[in-house]
Amino acid sequence: MTLIAFEILIIAIFAGIIGAVLGLGGGIIITPALTLLFDVDINYAIGASIISVIATSSGSAVAYIKERITNIRISMFLEIATTVGAVTGALIAGFIAPDYLYIIFGLLLLYSAIAMLKKKNTEGIDVEPHPLATKLNLNSSYYDKAIQQHIPYNVTNVYGGFSVMYGAGILSGLLGIGSGSFKVMAMDMFMKLPLKVSSATSNFMMGVTATASASVYFLRGDIDPKIAAPVAIGVLIGAAIGARIMQRLKSKTTRMLFIPILAYVAIQMILQGLGWKW
């Protein structure tokens, strides 16, 4: 293994840990790291980022599902919205200027970061369940190892969460970027799921979405094995570690880690929509 490949591996491990803990897939670290630190072409960096999302999902999904933190029913239900949204985004890509969407979604994320900062550390116990959530059996519970308690939770505002997921799918299909931050935000802010459940379910969902996208990048020749291989190995290791760490963190700690990253992504999207690169 060359020195550069080893350095990419180390960064990928870190990205995998962050991605598994916060449900963001690791691409938020992989893409800028490859382009800024290693001068990798942006197309190859994005291709490696897609691989990192699949690796993060693969490395953490097993642990989260085994511990029954992931809500598979919610993930399958919301995947309908993200898939239809991705197809919509691909179809309208030639008709809508992406700069406006960057700004709109960036502002939405920034508002969500501020709202999450003000949000009390509630875990959905007192939330009134939505009738559709009850009908589809989306309400559930999980065991929180940090406080050693079973946390029951109800799901509310199903239509609002579904709509945000549709928007996240449009963004992914139109701009070719990950939407883990939107998935977590939709489940946490709109559907009132516990943040740990939102993160675990987001990780599971992103693997499904990224697998479909990876074939497109592969056919384009944007996945370089010399870059993608150390990224995949590192992120897989990091995701397995991150899944264990997340289960031991208190929800309040996880939220405090997630908020600054959400704000960073929001500001980055707004600046990119205004034509400023950083």
C-alpha positions in Angstrom: 0.0 0.0 0.0 1.4 3.4 -1.0 1.6 6.3 1.4 -1.2 8.2 -0.3 -3.5 5.1 -0.2 -2.7 4.7 3.5 -3.5 8.3 4.2 -6.8 8.0 2.3 -7.5 4.9 4.4 -7.0 6.7 7.7 -9.2 9.6 6.6 -11.8 7.1 5.3 -11.9 5.4 8.8 -12.6 8.8 10.4 -15.3 9.5 7.7 -16.9 6.1 8.4 -17.1 6.8 12.1 -18.7 10.2 11.6 -21.1 8.9 8.9 -22.2 6.0 11.1 -22.8 8.1 14.2 -24.7 10.9 12.5 -26.3 9.1 9.5 -24.6 11.2 6.9 -22.8 8.5 4.9 -19.3 9.8 5.2 -19.3 11.6 1.8 -19.3 15.0 3.5 -15.8 14.3 4.6 -14.5 12.1 1.7 -15.2 14.4 -1.2 -13.6 17.6 0.2 -10.7 15.5 1.6 -9.9 13.9 -1.7 -10.1 17.1 -3.7 -8.4 19.5 -1.3 -5.8 17.2 0.3 -5.0 14.9 -2.5 -5.9 16.9 -5.6 -8.2 14.2 -6.9 -10.5 15.1 -9.8 -13.9 16.0 -8.5 -15.6 13.3 -10.6 -13.4 10.6 -9.1 -13.9 12.1 -5.7 -17.7 12.0 -6.1 -17.5 8.4 -7.3 -15.4 7.4 -4.3 -17.9 9.3 -2.1 -20.8 7.1 -3.5 -18.8 4.0 -2.6 -18.2 5.4 0.9 -22.0 5.8 1.4 -22.5 2.1 0.5 -19.6 1.1 2.8 -21.0 3.2 5.7 -24.4 1.7 5.3 -23.0 -1.8 5.1 -20.7 -1.4 8.1 -23.3 0.1 10.4 -26.6 -1.4 9.2 -25.9 -4.8 10.5 -25.2 -3.5 14.0 -28.2 -1.1 14.0 -30.6 -3.7 12.8 -29.3 -6.3 15.2 -29.9 -3.9 18.1 -33.3 -2.9 16.6 -32.5 0.8 16.4 -33.2 1.0 12.7 -36.9 1.3 11.9 -37.1 -0.8 8.7 -40.8 -0.1 8.1 -40.2 3.7 8.1 -37.1 3.3 5.8 -39.1 1.3 3.2 -42.0 3.7 3.4 -39.8 6.8 2.9 -37.7 5.1 0.2 -40.7 5.5 -2.0 -40.5 9.3 -1.7 -36.7 9.4 -2.2 -36.8 7.1 -5.2 -39.7 9.0 -6.9 -37.9 12.3 -6.1 -34.6 11.1 -7.6 -36.4 10.1 -10.8 -38.1 13.5 -10.8 -34.8 15.3 -10.3 -33.2 13.4 -13.2 -36.1 14.3 -15.5 -36.1 18.0 -14.7 -32.4 18.4 -14.5 -32.3 20.2 -17.9 -35.1 22.6 -17.0 -34.3 24.0 -13.6 -31.2 26.0 -12.6 -29.6 24.0 -9.7 -28.3 27.2 -8.1 -31.7 28.2 -6.9 -32.2 24.7 -5.4 -28.9 24.9 -3.6 -30.0 28.2 -1.9 -33.5 26.9 -1.1 -32.4 23.7 0.4 -29.4 25.3 2.1 -31.8 27.8 3.9 -34.0 24.9 4.9 -31.1 23.0 6.4 -29.9 26.2 8.2 -33.4 26.7 9.7 -33.4 23.0 10.7 -30.0 23.4 12.5 -31.3 26.4 14.5 -34.5 24.5 15.3 -32.6 21.4 16.4 -30.4 23.6 18.6 -33.5 24.9 20.4 -35.2 21.5 20.6 -35.4 19.9 24.0 -34.0 16.4 24.4 -37.4 14.6 23.9 -37.5 11.1 22.5 -41.0 11.0 21.1 -42.7 9.5 24.1 -45.3 12.3 24.4 -45.9 12.7 20.6 -49.4 12.0 19.4 -49.1 9.2 16.7 -50.2 10.0 13.2 -53.2 7.8 12.1 -51.2 6.7 9.0 -48.2 5.8 11.2 -50.5 3.7 13.4 -52.1 2.0 10.3 -48.7 1.2 8.9 -47.3 0.1 12.2 -44.5 2.7 12.1 -44.5 3.4 15.9 -41.8 1.4 17.7 -39.2 1.4 20.5 -35.5 0.8 20.9 -33.1 0.1 23.8 -30.8 3.0 24.5 -27.5 1.6 25.9 -26.4 5.0 27.0 -29.1 5.4 29.6 -30.0 1.6 29.8 -33.7 2.1 29.1 -36.2 1.1 26.5 -37.4 4.2 24.6 -40.8 3.9 23.0 -41.6 6.5 20.3 -44.5 7.5 18.1 -44.3 8.8 14.6 -46.1 12.1 13.7 -46.4 14.3 10.7 -46.0 11.5 8.2 -47.0 13.6 5.2 -44.5 16.3 6.1 -41.6 13.8 6.5 -42.6 12.1 3.3 -42.6 15.5 1.4 -39.1 16.4 2.7 -37.9 13.0 1.6 -39.3 13.6 -1.8 -37.4 16.9 -1.9 -34.2 15.1 -0.8 -34.7 12.7 -3.6 -35.1 15.5 -6.1 -31.9 17.1 -4.8 -30.0 13.9 -5.2 -31.2 13.2 -8.7 -30.8 16.8 -9.9 -27.4 17.6 -8.3 -25.8 14.2 -7.8 -25.1 14.8 -4.1 -25.9 12.8 -1.0 -29.0 13.7 1.1 -28.3 12.1 4.4 -28.6 15.4 6.3 -32.1 15.8 4.8 -33.1 12.3 5.7 -32.0 12.7 9.4 -33.6 16.2 9.5 -36.9 14.9 8.1 -37.2 12.1 10.6 -36.0 14.1 13.6 -37.7 17.5 13.0 -40.9 16.5 11.1 -41.7 12.9 12.2 -40.3 13.4 15.7 -38.3 10.2 15.8 -35.4 9.9 18.3 -32.2 11.1 16.8 -30.5 7.7 17.2 -33.4 6.1 15.3 -33.2 8.8 12.6 -29.4 8.3 12.2 -29.6 4.5 12.1 -32.6 4.5 9.6 -30.8 7.1 7.5 -27.8 4.9 7.2 -29.9 2.0 6.1 -31.8 4.1 3.5 -28.6 5.7 2.0 -27.1 2.3 1.2 -30.2 1.4 -0.9 -30.1 4.8 -2.8 -26.3 4.8 -3.3 -26.3 1.3 -4.7 -28.5 2.4 -7.5 -26.4 5.5 -8.2 -23.1 3.7 -8.1 -23.8 1.8 -11.3 -24.2 5.1 -13.2 -20.9 6.4 -11.9 -19.2 3.1 -12.7 -20.5 3.1 -16.3 -19.2 6.7 -16.6 -15.8 5.6 -15.5 -15.8 7.9 -12.5 -14.9 5.1 -10.0 -11.1 4.7 -9.8 -10.3 1.4 -7.9 -7.0 2.9 -6.6 -9.0 5.6 -4.8 -12.3 3.8 -4.2 -10.6 0.7 -2.7 -8.9 2.4 0.3 -12.0 4.5 0.8 -14.3 1.5 0.9 -12.0 -0.4 3.3 -11.5 2.5 5.6 -15.1 3.6 5.7 -16.3 0.0 6.3 -13.9 -0.2 9.3 -14.9 3.2 10.6 -18.6 2.6 10.2 -18.4 -0.6 12.3 -16.6 1.4 15.0 -19.0 4.3 14.7 -22.0 2.0 15.1 -20.7 0.9 18.5 -19.9 4.5 19.5 -23.3 5.9 18.6 -25.1 3.3 20.8 -23.1 4.5 23.8 -23.7 8.2 23.2 -26.5 10.1 24.8 -29.1 11.5 22.4 -28.2 15.1 23.5 -24.5 14.5 22.6 -25.4 13.1 19.2 -27.5 16.1 18.5 -24.7 18.5 19.5 -22.4 16.7 17.1 -25.0 16.8 14.3 -26.0 20.4 14.5 -22.6 22.1 13.5 -22.2 19.6 10.6 -25.7 20.4 9.4 -25.0 24.1 9.6 -21.8 23.6 7.7 -23.6 21.7 4.9 -26.3 24.4 4.8 -23.8 27.3 4.5 -21.8 25.4 1.9 -24.9 24.8 -0.2 -26.0 28.5 0.0 -22.5 29.7 -1.0 -22.4 27.2 -3.9 -25.8 28.4 -5.1 -24.5 32.0 -5.0 -21.5 30.9 -7.2 -18.9 31.0 -4.4 -16.6 28.1 -4.1 -14.8 27.2 -0.9 
